[in-house]
Amino acid sequence: MLREITPADFDAFWPTFVAVIEAQETYAFDADMTKDQAFELWCQLPAKTYVFVEGDKVLGSYYIKANAKGPSRHICNCGYMVASEARGKGVARQMCAHSQKVALQLGFDAMQFNCVVSTNEIAVNLWKTMGYDIVGTLPKAYNHRRFGLVDCFVMYKWLAQ
């Protein structure tokens, strides 16, 4: 089930957030970010933030926000994180489908992912199956913990009919 995040949900999600940023394989967030900084970044700055809950477990979360202001404010950006024990179970796919509906409800016409790490093949392939195209490559844009400098992709999908 997807629902808007609460502070208690973020507390439950926090271990996943820490694991993802400490891995330094998919997110360009400082690994030493505090919980308060993370809460502001993930829950307060975006337009909306949701959690994917199964029973009493938070299996994932995503945020949605404007990607830019002014003449490009019709394009949104989302970030998704899934708990390690829930990977491969369709949580990210369900969150992405949900985020596209929410984007349209919020008045966005398109969604753009600014920095999909090229070595994150599972995400790249998932976004492609969800209709996103790679519209740009940022050479050596991410300093991956295991692979060193790797490319990032800008991925984009027009949502409006």
Secondary structure as the mmCIF struct_conf table of DSSP 4:
data_model
#
loop_
_struct_conf.conf_type_id
_struct_conf.id
_struct_conf.beg_label_comp_id
_struct_conf.beg_label_asym_id
_struct_conf.beg_label_seq_id
_struct_conf.end_label_comp_id
_struct_conf.end_label_asym_id
_struct_conf.end_label_seq_id
STRN STRN1 LEU A 2 GLU A 4
HELX_RH_AL_P HELX_RH_AL_P1 PRO A 7 ALA A 23
TURN_TY1_P TURN_TY1_P1 GLN A 24 GLN A 24
BEND BEND1 GLU A 25 THR A 26
BEND BEND2 PHE A 29 PHE A 29
TURN_TY1_P TURN_TY1_P2 ALA A 31 ASP A 32
HELX_RH_AL_P HELX_RH_AL_P2 LYS A 35 PHE A 39
HELX_RH_PI_P HELX_RH_PI_P1 GLU A 40 GLN A 44
BEND BEND3 LEU A 45 ALA A 47
STRN STRN2 LYS A 48 GLU A 54
TURN_TY1_P TURN_TY1_P3 GLY A 55 ASP A 56
STRN STRN3 LYS A 57 ALA A 66
BEND BEND4 ASN A 67 LYS A 69
HELX_RH_3T_P HELX_RH_3T_P1 GLY A 70 SER A 72
TURN_TY1_P TURN_TY1_P4 ARG A 73 HIS A 74
STRN STRN4 ILE A 75 VAL A 82
HELX_RH_3T_P HELX_RH_3T_P2 SER A 84 ALA A 86
TURN_TY1_P TURN_TY1_P5 ARG A 87 GLY A 90
HELX_RH_AL_P HELX_RH_AL_P3 VAL A 91 GLN A 105
TURN_TY1_P TURN_TY1_P6 LEU A 106 GLY A 107
STRN STRN5 ALA A 110 VAL A 117
TURN_TY1_P TURN_TY1_P7 SER A 118 THR A 119
HELX_RH_AL_P HELX_RH_AL_P4 GLU A 121 THR A 129
TURN_TY1_P TURN_TY1_P8 MET A 130 GLY A 131
STRN STRN6 ASP A 133 HIS A 144
TURN_TY1_P TURN_TY1_P9 ARG A 145 PHE A 147
STRN STRN7 GLY A 148 TRP A 158
#
